[in-house]
């Protein structure tokens, strides 16, 4: 089996790329999939997260520090790794001009664009959407592209309005907003500090339910069972 590749990217930092990557990777890992997290960000946030667990704890996904490789070798390296895993989730640097982001999008099976719902954050979406549109044209594959609202505070009328606004983007009608949002939850932050996922946190509340819905939707988009072996 060749791994399916999920590219998590955006033009802007601080929008939840690493949270999405690590929480999704861990959730799918707990479901029995062999998952690789490819850290393409020189800030190494995913690497720090996954290697920060307590003694004896094994994060349910493997880490690859891809940003340490020459940019022109990223595509070939991902190709080599694809034979060893079920899924590769790429945490990209916060720039659409980064060569590794482009390389990952050329071989992706799904692209996820996390964003918070402030005007400063959503203003970065057009550049990300145009990049992935160009990548799909270049590689000749119309893989799914989805926008994921993160740190969503549904009690805020302005955030609900912004979610509705980006959901009706006529410029990129195929690149839709996911029907799931990741809330602004303490369990997500605490699990990062603990080198784990929200599943390991005491009283994670709705965080795990949101991650399960996200994982279910990703499996549906990729044509995978919700658990390995089903």
C-alpha positions as CSV (number, residue, x, y, z in Angstrom):
1,X,0.0,0.0,0.0
2,X,1.2,3.5,-0.8
3,X,0.5,6.2,1.8
4,X,-2.0,8.8,1.1
5,X,-0.6,12.3,1.7
6,X,-2.4,15.1,3.5
7,X,-0.8,18.5,3.3
8,X,-1.7,21.0,6.1
9,X,-0.7,24.5,5.0
10,X,-1.5,28.2,5.1
11,X,0.2,31.5,4.3
12,X,-0.1,32.6,7.9
13,X,1.3,31.3,11.1
14,X,-0.6,30.8,14.3
15,X,-3.8,29.5,12.6
16,X,-3.7,25.9,13.9
17,X,-1.6,24.0,11.3
18,X,0.4,22.1,13.9
19,X,-2.6,21.5,16.2
20,X,-4.5,20.1,13.2
21,X,-1.5,18.0,12.1
22,X,-0.7,16.4,15.4
23,X,-4.2,16.0,16.8
24,X,-5.4,14.4,13.5
25,X,-2.3,12.2,13.2
26,X,-2.7,11.0,16.7
27,X,-6.4,10.3,16.3
28,X,-5.8,8.3,13.1
29,X,-2.9,6.5,14.9
30,X,-5.2,5.4,17.7
31,X,-7.4,4.0,15.0
32,X,-4.7,1.6,13.9
33,X,-3.3,3.5,10.9
34,X,0.5,3.8,10.5
35,X,0.9,7.6,10.4
36,X,3.9,9.7,9.6
37,X,4.1,13.4,10.6
38,X,6.4,15.2,8.1
39,X,7.6,18.4,9.9
40,X,8.4,20.9,7.1
41,X,8.5,23.9,9.3
42,X,12.0,25.1,10.4
43,X,10.4,26.2,13.7
44,X,10.0,22.5,14.5
45,X,6.7,22.8,16.4
46,X,5.5,19.4,15.4
47,X,8.8,17.9,16.2
48,X,8.8,19.5,19.7
49,X,5.2,18.4,20.3
50,X,5.7,14.7,19.4
51,X,9.0,14.4,21.2
52,X,7.8,16.1,24.3
53,X,5.9,13.2,25.8
54,X,6.5,11.9,29.3
55,X,8.9,9.0,29.8
56,X,7.4,5.7,28.6
57,X,4.7,7.4,26.5
58,X,4.6,6.7,22.7
59,X,3.0,9.3,20.5
60,X,0.6,7.3,18.1
61,X,2.4,8.6,15.0
62,X,6.0,8.7,13.7
63,X,8.0,11.9,13.2
64,X,10.1,12.8,10.2
65,X,12.0,16.1,10.3
66,X,11.6,16.8,6.6
67,X,12.7,20.5,6.8
68,X,16.2,19.3,7.3
69,X,16.4,17.9,3.8
70,X,17.2,19.9,0.7
71,X,14.1,21.3,-0.8
72,X,14.6,19.8,-4.2
73,X,14.6,16.3,-2.5
74,X,11.3,16.6,-0.7
75,X,9.2,15.0,-3.4
76,X,11.5,12.0,-3.8
77,X,11.9,11.5,0.0
78,X,8.1,11.6,0.4
79,X,7.9,9.0,-2.3
80,X,10.3,6.7,-0.5
81,X,8.5,7.1,2.8
82,X,5.1,6.4,1.2
83,X,5.7,2.7,1.0
84,X,6.2,2.5,4.7
85,X,3.0,4.2,6.0
86,X,-0.7,4.3,5.5
87,X,-0.9,8.1,5.8
88,X,1.6,11.0,5.7
89,X,0.5,14.3,7.2
90,X,2.7,17.2,6.2
91,X,2.9,20.2,8.6
92,X,4.1,23.0,6.3
93,X,6.0,26.2,7.0
94,X,3.8,29.3,7.3
95,X,4.5,30.6,3.8
96,X,3.0,29.7,0.4
97,X,6.3,30.6,-1.1
98,X,8.1,27.8,0.6
99,X,9.4,25.2,-1.9
100,X,8.6,22.3,0.4
101,X,4.9,23.3,0.5
102,X,4.7,23.4,-3.3
103,X,6.5,20.0,-3.4
104,X,4.0,18.5,-1.0
105,X,1.0,19.8,-2.8
106,X,2.2,18.3,-6.0
107,X,1.9,14.8,-4.5
108,X,-1.0,15.3,-2.1
109,X,-4.2,13.3,-1.9
110,X,-5.9,15.9,0.3
111,X,-5.0,19.5,1.3
112,X,-6.3,21.1,4.5
113,X,-6.1,24.8,5.1
114,X,-6.6,25.6,8.8
115,X,-7.7,29.1,9.7
116,X,-8.9,31.1,12.6
117,X,-11.8,33.3,12.0
118,X,-10.5,36.8,12.5
119,X,-10.2,39.1,9.5
120,X,-6.4,39.1,9.8
121,X,-6.4,35.3,9.5
122,X,-8.9,34.8,6.8
123,X,-7.2,37.4,4.7
124,X,-4.5,34.9,4.1
125,X,-6.8,32.4,2.5
126,X,-6.8,33.6,-1.1
127,X,-3.0,33.1,-1.4
128,X,-3.3,29.6,-0.1
129,X,-6.3,28.7,-2.3
130,X,-4.5,30.0,-5.4
131,X,-1.4,28.0,-4.6
132,X,-3.2,24.7,-4.2
133,X,-5.2,25.5,-7.4
134,X,-2.0,25.9,-9.3
135,X,-0.6,22.7,-7.8
136,X,-3.6,20.7,-8.8
137,X,-3.3,22.0,-12.3
138,X,0.4,21.3,-12.4
139,X,0.1,17.7,-11.2
140,X,-3.1,17.0,-13.1
141,X,-5.1,15.6,-10.1
142,X,-8.2,17.2,-8.7
143,X,-7.7,16.0,-5.1
144,X,-10.0,17.5,-2.5
145,X,-9.1,20.8,-0.8
146,X,-10.8,21.8,2.5
147,X,-10.7,24.8,4.8
148,X,-10.8,24.0,8.5
149,X,-11.9,26.5,11.0
150,X,-9.8,26.3,14.2
151,X,-10.0,27.8,17.7
152,X,-13.7,28.4,16.8
153,X,-15.8,30.1,19.4
154,X,-19.3,29.4,18.3
155,X,-20.7,31.8,20.9
156,X,-19.1,34.7,19.0
157,X,-21.4,36.2,16.4
158,X,-18.5,37.6,14.5
159,X,-16.9,34.2,14.1
160,X,-20.1,32.6,13.0
161,X,-20.6,35.3,10.4
162,X,-17.0,34.9,9.2
163,X,-17.5,31.1,8.9
164,X,-20.6,31.7,6.8
165,X,-18.7,34.2,4.7
166,X,-15.8,31.9,3.8
167,X,-18.3,29.0,3.2
168,X,-19.7,30.9,0.3
169,X,-16.5,31.7,-1.6
170,X,-17.5,31.8,-5.2
171,X,-13.9,32.3,-6.5
172,X,-13.0,28.7,-5.5
173,X,-16.3,26.7,-5.4
174,X,-14.5,23.3,-5.2
175,X,-12.5,24.3,-2.2
176,X,-15.1,24.0,0.5
177,X,-15.2,24.6,4.3
178,X,-15.3,21.4,6.4
179,X,-18.5,20.7,8.2
180,X,-16.4,20.2,11.4
181,X,-14.7,22.9,13.4
182,X,-12.0,22.6,16.0
183,X,-13.0,24.7,19.0
184,X,-10.9,26.9,21.2
185,X,-10.3,24.2,23.8
186,X,-7.9,23.8,26.7
187,X,-7.4,20.1,25.9
188,X,-5.8,21.0,22.6
189,X,-3.3,23.4,24.2
190,X,-2.5,21.2,27.2
191,X,-2.0,18.1,25.1
192,X,0.6,20.0,23.0
193,X,2.5,20.9,26.2
194,X,2.3,17.2,27.3
195,X,3.5,15.8,24.0
196,X,0.2,13.9,23.5
197,X,-3.2,14.4,21.9
198,X,-6.4,15.5,23.6
199,X,-7.3,11.9,24.1
200,X,-4.8,11.7,27.0
201,X,-6.1,14.8,28.8
202,X,-8.3,14.5,31.9
203,X,-11.8,15.6,31.1
204,X,-11.2,16.5,27.4
205,X,-14.8,17.4,27.0
206,X,-15.8,17.9,23.4
207,X,-12.3,18.0,22.1
208,X,-12.1,14.3,21.4
209,X,-15.6,14.3,19.8
210,X,-14.4,17.1,17.4
211,X,-11.2,15.1,16.5
212,X,-13.3,12.0,15.9
213,X,-15.6,13.9,13.5
214,X,-12.5,15.4,11.8
215,X,-10.9,12.0,11.4
216,X,-14.1,10.5,10.1
217,X,-14.4,13.2,7.5
218,X,-10.8,12.9,6.4
219,X,-11.2,9.1,6.0
220,X,-14.3,9.7,3.9
221,X,-12.5,12.2,1.6
222,X,-9.7,9.7,1.1
223,X,-11.9,6.7,0.7
224,X,-10.6,4.9,3.8
225,X,-12.4,3.0,6.5
226,X,-12.7,5.0,9.7
227,X,-10.5,2.4,11.4
228,X,-7.7,0.3,9.9
229,X,-8.9,-3.2,9.2
230,X,-12.6,-2.5,8.9
